Structures are given as C-alpha cells and as structure tokens.
Amino acid sequence: MNQSNSQQSTAGDKNARGQRGGTLGTFGGVFTPSILTILGVIMYLRFGWVVGNVGLLGSLLIVTLSTGITFLTALSIAAIATDQHVKIGGAYYMISRSLGIETGGAVGIPLFLAQGLSVALYTLGFAESLVGVFPMLNETAVGVIVTILVAVLALTSARIAIRAQYIIMTAIALSLISLVFGKPIEPSDIEMWGARGRVSEPFWTVFAVFFPAVTGIMAGVNMSGDLKDPGKSLPRGTFYAIGAGYLVYMLLPIILAGRADAVTLIEDSLIMRKMAFWGDAILLGVWGATLSSAVGSILGAPRVLQALARDRVLPRYLRWLGKGSGEDDTPRAGTLLTLGLALLAVYFGNLNFIAPLLTMFFLTTYGVLNIAAGLERFLGSPSFRPKFKVHWFWSLLGAVGCIAVMFLVNAVATIAAIIIVFLIFIWLERRNLKSSWGDVRRGIWMSTAQFSLQRISSTADAKNWRPHLLVMSGAPTSRWHLIDLATSITHNKGLMTVSTVLQTPNISTKRQQELETKIRDYLHQQGVHGLARVITADNPFQGVEQMVDVYGLGPLVPNTVMVGDTKNPDHYERFAQMITHIYASNRNLLVVHDQEEVGFGDHQRIDIWWSGMKQNGALMMVLAYLLRTSINWRNADIHMKMIVESDKAAESASQNLKYITSNMRTGAMRDVIVNRDRSFREIIRESSQGADLVFLGMAHPPKVDDYVKYYRNLRSWTEELPSTVFVLAAEEVSFGKVLQ
C-alpha cells in the first residue's frame, strides 16, 4: 500500500481551466466536433464494406442498435451534465464525481487509450484514401506524417483547428449531396441480409467495425472544459449530432445497396467516389472528416490525461502531465504522449484491427456512464437534481445493452477489458486516494444497510452466527494486540468496532469525531476493516458499560466484547462489576491477558481447556477454529485439554472427545490429563507452557458468590501462562450448533 498518497488531496477541481471556464457554445463546441467524428472515416471507407457483408436490413439494424446504445448513453450524459458543472476530462470527470475517483480512474485510463488510438484510426483512414488516389505512396509513411502534423496543429493553434471544422462540415455536406445525386455503377445483387452465394463476415464482427462511427459524441464530451455552459450545450449538441448522424446512416445503406454489388462494396473502400455525381467531393469529405476527427481526438485525449494527473490518479512521476500552457491551458505534455501512442498504432495497426479495439473501450465507458446516472437516479439523493430528468430504467438498460453487445462482439476481449478495469480499480483503491468531492458510493452503502437492517431478525441464529466484536482497545497503538487478535477472529468479514474511552472532561464533539477519523484511517492503513468509536466517561469501566448499553443499530449490535486484562489489583472489584454488567447484557466477553514480551509467540499452538459442550466450551472451540483459518494462525495446532480424576475416566473422556472433534471438523487434537493429586494451577502451568495462546472459560457471575475473589484467584492461577483469553459466553445462542 502506498501510504504516501493517503494524505494527498485531489486537485482536479482546482485547476485554472476549471475556474476560468470555456468560451465555446453548443454548435461549435459540441455539435460540430461530434457530427464531424460521426460522419467520418467509417462512413466513407467502411460503410460499403458493412452493407456488402450484412445486407440492407442488416446495415439498418446495426445502425439502429449502435445509435440506440449511444442515445441511451446520451440521456445519461445529459442527466449528469445538467446536475453538475462538468469540467475538463469529460466522461472521466462525470464518472469520477459520481462513482468515485477509483472507478473514474479505472475507466478514465482506458478512455484515454481509446481516444489516443482514435487518432491513429482517423489518420490511417486518411492515408488509406490518399493511397487509393495516389498508389505510389506508402500508406504507413503517410499515416505517420499526417499524425505528426495533426499533433503540431493541436499544439500550436487549437483555435484554428476548431474554426476549420466549419469548412470541413461544408465539404462533408457537399460530398453527401454529390453522392445522393450520383448514379449506380453496376447491377446490385445485395439481398436484405447480405450477398447471394458468398460467406460474409459475422454480424457482430461487422458491428464491431462500425460502432466507432457513433462514438463521435465523445468528441464533444471531451471538450467539456472548453464550453461556456456545459450543462446546456452538452445535452443539446449531443442529441442534435446523434439525430443528424442517424438520418444520414439510415439513408446511406439504401443508396449503396442499390448502386453496386456486395463484392464491389467490400473490396473497394472508395466506392462512394465512383458513385457520386462529383467524385472528388467524396475525397474532400473523407480527407476533411478524417483530419478533423483526428484533431478532435488529439485535442480530447490529452485533456482526459490532464484531468487524471490533476486528480492525482496517475503515479507521482507522471504528475507533470497535468500541466497546461498558455491562455487555453493546452496540455502540451499530454499531447506529445498521445502522439507517441498514435504513432505506434499507425505503424503496427490497420483500420479493421483498431476499430473493434475502440469498440470495447468505448462500450466500457458508455456502460459505466449509464451505471453512474442510473444509480444516482435510483438512490434519489437530494444532491442529485438534474434539469434533464431520465428514469433510472433507461440508464441501466443502456448499461445492460453495452455489456451484452460487448460479449456478443468478443467474449474473450470483454472479459479481458473487465479484468483490466478491475485491476486498475484495485491499484487505485490500494493507493488510498483522497478526493475533495462526494460520490454515489455512500448512498449505495446506505441503501444496502437500510435494506439489510430491516430484514435482520432480532433472534440470534446459530447457523449464521458470526462474532461482531466491540474491541475496547483505547488508542490502537497502545493495545494493538487486541485489534490483531480481533482481526484474526473476524477475518475482516464480521463487524468490528474499535472503541476508545476518554477521561478528559469537557471534550468537544468535534474533537471526538476527529479522533474517530484518525483511528479509522489508521486501521485502514494497517489493512484492518473496522469501525471506530470514541466516547467520554469518568473511568474506562464505566465507558465499556456505556458502550454495551447504547452502541448498535436496531438488531445489529456487538455480540462479543473484547477487553484487555487489568493488572492493578485495586481495580479488580470495578473490573468484576463490569464483567457482571456485560454478562447481564447478554454479550459474550473475551478478557485478553497478554505476555508483553512474547505476545502471541509463533502462532503455532492454541490450547483450549475443555469442560464440555456447554456455552464456554463451544464458544472457545468456535473462536479457536476462526483463528486457525486466519492468515496469522493458519499453521496452528488446536489442543483440546481436559482434566479427569482417573485413568478409567481418561479412557471414557478420550472416546467422547474423539466423537466430538470428529463431528466438529475443526482439526483439533485431543489431550486428556489425569490430575494425579495435582492442583489445577500446577496442571495448567505445566501442560500449556509451550502454547502460544490459551483459551480458558470463566464462571458465570450468578453462580459465584464473590466474583472479585474468584477473578483474583483466576488471575493468580494463570499469571505464569502464555497469553491467555478468558472466555465468558452469555449470548442466547447454542454455540454447539455452530460447530455441527
């Protein structure tokens, strides 16, 4: 665990760009970059291939299904964008502020990779179309040169690149008009579901190649930090772009299917040029669209990276990627890194390889965006008040659609993508990042807790019994052995509360809360899952009694109290009163008497002094079994020790213990001891001298006339033993049934 990051606060919301705000409006900042990316390289160079492979109806179905997923995601984006001020980082910003910085980072890093690879997709498309006109050129060389020029443009004059969008949009419109007024080049043999007499590519393979065409909405989302009013511009511009793109993509299959046969559509990537009224208009459109899309991606990807760096998601040695330059806060370092990624993809990749890869990345991002919006709406938090209201069903339907399509496209790649996102999430979780904003996770846990509490029975159930420990440790560092032992018993699965009693008078509530936070953070740093509670009382014994009386929520209260042994004889009387109070409250009690010099030794041997399957005996066996299944005590042997009066009694007791241990399946070893006129003190001292931990039952207070005297004698008998746990079972649970 990287503890150095635990005290760091994220800085993404404090960047200068976020404070200044942008200048772009709906048309120039969202609609234009989105529609230029939607009507881009896939439309010009691969849509004929799509129609040739799956036919007219197949093409219309792919377009509708792809646009449907994008539209549902756009609804979620609109809901989030109209609830919060979306700053630099686009989709990453939305996810991290809704589902937490770990989830945002787990999706944001793949999102950056997708945007970076998109640059290569578009420059390769430009190179392919250029080589189609000038065959003497080398496609890879053209792709590399164009990628570098696009990066230089983004670094030197992003504003010029954005203004050039309007000229490019005009060229695209001209190319589409030219195509509409064009003519067939040959008779068509395309059927509704593909060509007759040939084996086409599988439907979902074709879908994977086409889907990046409709991911153009991310071009507008990624420029969120440059928008004057993101809450207004993002929803409107995105919906307009989706609608316009859908109309174009539903019209094109009808045109293409009626003007050429399937083989020609598949083999000739520039088939639209031959169909168009003015063929060169298609070249203008494809060159403009690919270059503008490449510029849009190389403007968007570094900004995602910049937001990740400013939120301290990236490692410390990559924080320089968060720096911006000039009035526009241009992420120059991130642009250069994006350029390097794009050049690698251009050199080693091709359109049909990169497009499905982008499909997986974008579907992952879309799915998480939908989950974020759906959960926010479902939980009904007062803080989530979007102007654009979307029912949670549609958002979650979009998420399910994304996941289903991912598996249909490529199940192996989907599992790989999920594993990558999960590993990034775990990495960020272990770094213990701190964020300055709240997220939906607390709402999820609150709703889950409410649902569970209302359904937990107040009657204890032996079959599902688990120790819920209240550990009265004081300051965790002073009695860490109690927390260590408690964690080994609970395995971080049962509830555990670490409590401190302050005897300082007039301490403020704020100070108590600050101490609780420090204790909770310290436990988390040590890998311990536990709650923290700080209370004030006149003395520690009174504090324990107060916690037993009032701590808990409904039926969910600690069932077992763990305290350290008192070593001051003057405190025995008050200590005995506390034991009696805990027993009367039906709470099990564990009194830990530790040997400070050796602690728990080598964690190799646990002795249980057995007196039968009554409450204490069965509870001790349960605790020993839980310890043995923990990491620290996994190699320990459990010895069940029983004292009898004679050899004849020893034989009978041995058979009885053999039957009990066999049924309990705890792996305990039997050890029957004949007293031979020795005192209990002598026997236990001699027999348990080599143990690392000893469990010893305590008498029930109502059965002892003078419990102070009893406890004083108990302490005296065990003074020279290894670390010992005195166990008093008081809960109305048949612990013997727990072992069945």
C-alpha positions, 0 to 999 in steps of 0.5 A: 500500500502506498501510504504516501498518497493517503494524505494527498488531496485531489486537485482536479477541481482546482485547476485554472481551466476549471475556474476560468471556464470555456468560451465555446457554445453548443454548435461549435463546441459540441455539435460540430466536433461530434457530427464531424467524428460521426460522419467520418472515416467509417462512413466513407471507407467502411460503410460499403464494406458493412452493407456488402457483408450484412445486407440492407436490413442488416446495415439498418439494424446495426445502425439502429442498435449502435445509435440506440446504445449511444442515445441511451448513453446520451440521456445519461450524459445529459442527466449528469451534465445538467446536475453538475458543472462538468469540467475538463476530462469529460466522461472521466470527470462525470464518472469520477464525481459520481462513482468515485475517483477509483472507478473514474480512474479505472475507466478514465485510463482506458478512455484515454487509450481509446481516444489516443488510438482514435487518432491513429484510426482517423489518420490511417483512414486518411492515408488509406484514401490518399493511397487509393488516389495516389498508389505510389505512396506508402500508406504507413509513411503517410499515416505517420506524417499526417499524425505528426502534423495533426499533433503540431496543429493541436499544439500550436493553434487549437483555435484554428483547428476548431474554426476549420471544422466549419469548412470541413462540415461544408465539404462533408455536406457537399460530398453527401449531396454529390453522392445522393445525386450520383448514379449506380455503377453496376447491377446490385445483387445485395439481398436484405441480409447480405450477398447471394452465394458468398460467406460474409463476415459475422454480424457482430464482427461487422458491428464491431467495425462500425460502432466507432462511427457513433462514438463521435459524441465523445468528441464533444464530451471531451471538450467539456472544459472548453464550453461556456455552459456545459450543462446546456450545450452538452445535452443539446449538441449531443442529441442534435449530432446523434439525430443528424448522424442517424438520418444520414446512416439510415439513408446511406445503406439504401443508396449503396445497396442499390448502386453496386454489388456486395463484392464491389462494396467490400473490396473497394473502400472508395466506392462512394467516389465512383458513385457520386455525381462529383467524385472528388467531393467524396475525397474532400469529405473523407480527407476533411472528416478524417483530419478533423476527427483526428484533431478532435481526438488529439485535442480530447485525449490529452485533456482526459490525461490532464484531468487524471494527473490533476486528480492525482490518479496517475503515479507521482512521476507522471504528475507533470502531465497535468500541466497546461500552457498558455491562455487555453491551458493546452496540455502540451505534455499530454499531447506529445504522449498521445502522439507517441501512442498514435504513432505506434498504432499507425505503424503496427495497426490497420483500420479493421484491427483498431476499430473493434479495439475502440469498440470495447473501450468505448462500450466500457465507458458508455456502460459505466456512464449509464451505471453512474446516472442510473444509480444516482437516479435510483438512490434519489439523493437530494444532491442529485437534481438534474434539469434533464430528468431520465428514469433510472430504467433507461440508464441501466438498460443502456448499461445492460445493452453495452455489456451484452453487445460487448460479449456478443462482439468478443467474449474473450476481449470483454472479459479481458477489458473487465479484468483490466478495469478491475485491476486498475480499480484495485491499484487505485483503491490500494493507493488510498486516494483522497478526493475533495468531492462526494460520490454515489458510493455512500448512498449505495452503502446506505441503501444496502444497510437500510435494506439489510437492517430491516430484514435482520431478525432480532433472534440470534441464529446459530447457523449464521452466527458470526462474532461482531466484536466491540474491541475496547482497545483505547488508542490502537497503538497502545493495545494493538494486540487486541485489534490483531487478535480481533482481526484474526477472529473476524477475518475482516468479514464480521463487524468490528468496532474499535472503541476508545474511552476518554477521561478528559472532561469537557471534550468537544464533539468535534474533537471526538469525531476527529479522533474517530477519523484518525483511528479509522484511517489508521486501521485502514492503513494497517489493512484492518476493516473496522469501525471506530468509536470514541466516547467520554466517561469518568473511568474506562469501566464505566465507558465499556458499560456505556458502550454495551448499553447504547452502541448498535443499530436496531438488531445489529449490535456487538455480540462479543466484547473484547477487553484487555486484562487489568493488572492493578489489583485495586481495580479488580472489584470495578473490573468484576462489576463490569464483567457482571454488567456485560454478562447481564447484557447478554454479550459474550466477553473475551478478557485478553491477558497478554505476555508483553514480551512474547505476545502471541509467540509463533502462532503455532499452538492454541490450547483450549481447556475443555469442560464440555459442550456447554456455552464456554466450551463451544464458544472457545472451540468456535473462536479457536477454529476462526483463528486457525483459518486466519492468515496469522494462525493458519499453521496452528495446532488446536489442543483440546485439554481436559482434566479427569480424576482417573485413568478409567475416566481418561479412557471414557473422556478420550472416546467422547472427545474423539466423537466430538472433534470428529463431528466438529471438523475443526482439526483439533487434537485431543489431550486428556490429563489425569490430575494425579493429586495435582492442583489445577494451577500446577496442571495448567502451568505445566501442560500449556507452557509451550502454547502460544495462546490459551483459551480458558472459560470463566464462571458465570457471575450468578453462580459465584458468590464473590466474583472479585475473589474468584477473578483474583484467584483466576488471575493468580492461577494463570499469571505464569501462562502464555497469553491467555483469553478468558472466555465468558459466553452469555449470548442466547445462542447454542454455540454447539450448533455452530460447530455441527 
